[in-house]
Amino acid sequence: MRLCLLCCALLLSACGRQNEPTLRPELHNVPPDLLQACPGYLGPRPQDEGQISDALVAEHAGRLCANGKLAAIDEILNAGPR
């Protein structure tokens, strides 16, 4: 029984706060606004054709925003010294 308690104590001691994720060094040159998410459609589930159209337009705008940010980040990362 003591061995079981000892094993449980060892396993629980491994649990704890995880380290904060750190940015890779090459990402320090990327402006923070490029690392923010682009919202797509955030409204309720569309019920008719007009709402579906609005949702598609908003989703398309969000994807264009995200793709533009990815292109800018790629340009920043690939323009640096190699």
Rosetta constraint file for C-alpha pairs under 8 A:
AtomPair CA 1 CA 5 HARMONIC 6.43 0.50
AtomPair CA 2 CA 6 HARMONIC 6.07 0.50
AtomPair CA 3 CA 7 HARMONIC 6.12 0.50
AtomPair CA 4 CA 8 HARMONIC 6.18 0.50
AtomPair CA 5 CA 9 HARMONIC 6.11 0.50
AtomPair CA 6 CA 10 HARMONIC 6.25 0.50
AtomPair CA 7 CA 11 HARMONIC 6.18 0.50
AtomPair CA 8 CA 12 HARMONIC 6.11 0.50
AtomPair CA 9 CA 13 HARMONIC 6.09 0.50
AtomPair CA 10 CA 14 HARMONIC 6.71 0.50
AtomPair CA 11 CA 15 HARMONIC 7.21 0.50
AtomPair CA 23 CA 27 HARMONIC 6.13 0.50
AtomPair CA 23 CA 28 HARMONIC 7.03 0.50
AtomPair CA 24 CA 28 HARMONIC 7.20 0.50
AtomPair CA 26 CA 30 HARMONIC 7.99 0.50
AtomPair CA 26 CA 77 HARMONIC 6.76 0.50
AtomPair CA 27 CA 77 HARMONIC 7.51 0.50
AtomPair CA 29 CA 76 HARMONIC 7.42 0.50
AtomPair CA 29 CA 77 HARMONIC 7.94 0.50
AtomPair CA 30 CA 34 HARMONIC 6.94 0.50
AtomPair CA 30 CA 35 HARMONIC 7.75 0.50
AtomPair CA 30 CA 73 HARMONIC 6.57 0.50
AtomPair CA 30 CA 76 HARMONIC 6.82 0.50
AtomPair CA 30 CA 77 HARMONIC 7.93 0.50
AtomPair CA 31 CA 35 HARMONIC 7.26 0.50
AtomPair CA 32 CA 36 HARMONIC 6.92 0.50
AtomPair CA 34 CA 69 HARMONIC 5.62 0.50
AtomPair CA 34 CA 70 HARMONIC 7.99 0.50
AtomPair CA 34 CA 72 HARMONIC 7.84 0.50
AtomPair CA 34 CA 73 HARMONIC 7.18 0.50
AtomPair CA 35 CA 69 HARMONIC 7.86 0.50
AtomPair CA 37 CA 66 HARMONIC 7.27 0.50
AtomPair CA 38 CA 62 HARMONIC 5.44 0.50
AtomPair CA 38 CA 63 HARMONIC 7.50 0.50
AtomPair CA 38 CA 65 HARMONIC 6.11 0.50
AtomPair CA 38 CA 66 HARMONIC 5.69 0.50
AtomPair CA 39 CA 59 HARMONIC 7.82 0.50
AtomPair CA 39 CA 62 HARMONIC 5.36 0.50
AtomPair CA 40 CA 58 HARMONIC 5.48 0.50
AtomPair CA 40 CA 59 HARMONIC 4.25 0.50
AtomPair CA 40 CA 60 HARMONIC 7.23 0.50
AtomPair CA 40 CA 61 HARMONIC 6.83 0.50
AtomPair CA 40 CA 62 HARMONIC 4.30 0.50
AtomPair CA 40 CA 63 HARMONIC 6.99 0.50
AtomPair CA 41 CA 55 HARMONIC 5.42 0.50
AtomPair CA 41 CA 56 HARMONIC 7.52 0.50
AtomPair CA 41 CA 58 HARMONIC 5.09 0.50
AtomPair CA 41 CA 59 HARMONIC 5.02 0.50
AtomPair CA 41 CA 62 HARMONIC 7.64 0.50
AtomPair CA 43 CA 55 HARMONIC 7.77 0.50
AtomPair CA 46 CA 51 HARMONIC 5.01 0.50
AtomPair CA 46 CA 52 HARMONIC 5.26 0.50
AtomPair CA 46 CA 55 HARMONIC 7.21 0.50
AtomPair CA 47 CA 51 HARMONIC 6.36 0.50
AtomPair CA 47 CA 52 HARMONIC 7.18 0.50
AtomPair CA 48 CA 52 HARMONIC 6.21 0.50
AtomPair CA 49 CA 53 HARMONIC 6.05 0.50
AtomPair CA 50 CA 54 HARMONIC 6.26 0.50
AtomPair CA 51 CA 55 HARMONIC 6.09 0.50
AtomPair CA 52 CA 56 HARMONIC 6.11 0.50
AtomPair CA 53 CA 57 HARMONIC 6.22 0.50
AtomPair CA 54 CA 58 HARMONIC 6.19 0.50
AtomPair CA 55 CA 59 HARMONIC 6.01 0.50
AtomPair CA 56 CA 60 HARMONIC 5.98 0.50
AtomPair CA 57 CA 61 HARMONIC 6.18 0.50
AtomPair CA 58 CA 62 HARMONIC 6.24 0.50
AtomPair CA 59 CA 63 HARMONIC 6.24 0.50
AtomPair CA 60 CA 64 HARMONIC 6.18 0.50
AtomPair CA 61 CA 65 HARMONIC 6.16 0.50
AtomPair CA 62 CA 66 HARMONIC 6.17 0.50
AtomPair CA 63 CA 67 HARMONIC 6.01 0.50
AtomPair CA 64 CA 68 HARMONIC 6.02 0.50
AtomPair CA 65 CA 69 HARMONIC 6.28 0.50
AtomPair CA 66 CA 70 HARMONIC 6.18 0.50
AtomPair CA 67 CA 71 HARMONIC 6.14 0.50
AtomPair CA 68 CA 72 HARMONIC 6.22 0.50
AtomPair CA 69 CA 73 HARMONIC 6.12 0.50
AtomPair CA 70 CA 74 HARMONIC 6.04 0.50
AtomPair CA 71 CA 75 HARMONIC 6.13 0.50
AtomPair CA 72 CA 76 HARMONIC 6.21 0.50
AtomPair CA 73 CA 77 HARMONIC 6.08 0.50
AtomPair CA 74 CA 78 HARMONIC 5.90 0.50
AtomPair CA 75 CA 79 HARMONIC 5.82 0.50
AtomPair CA 76 CA 80 HARMONIC 6.73 0.50
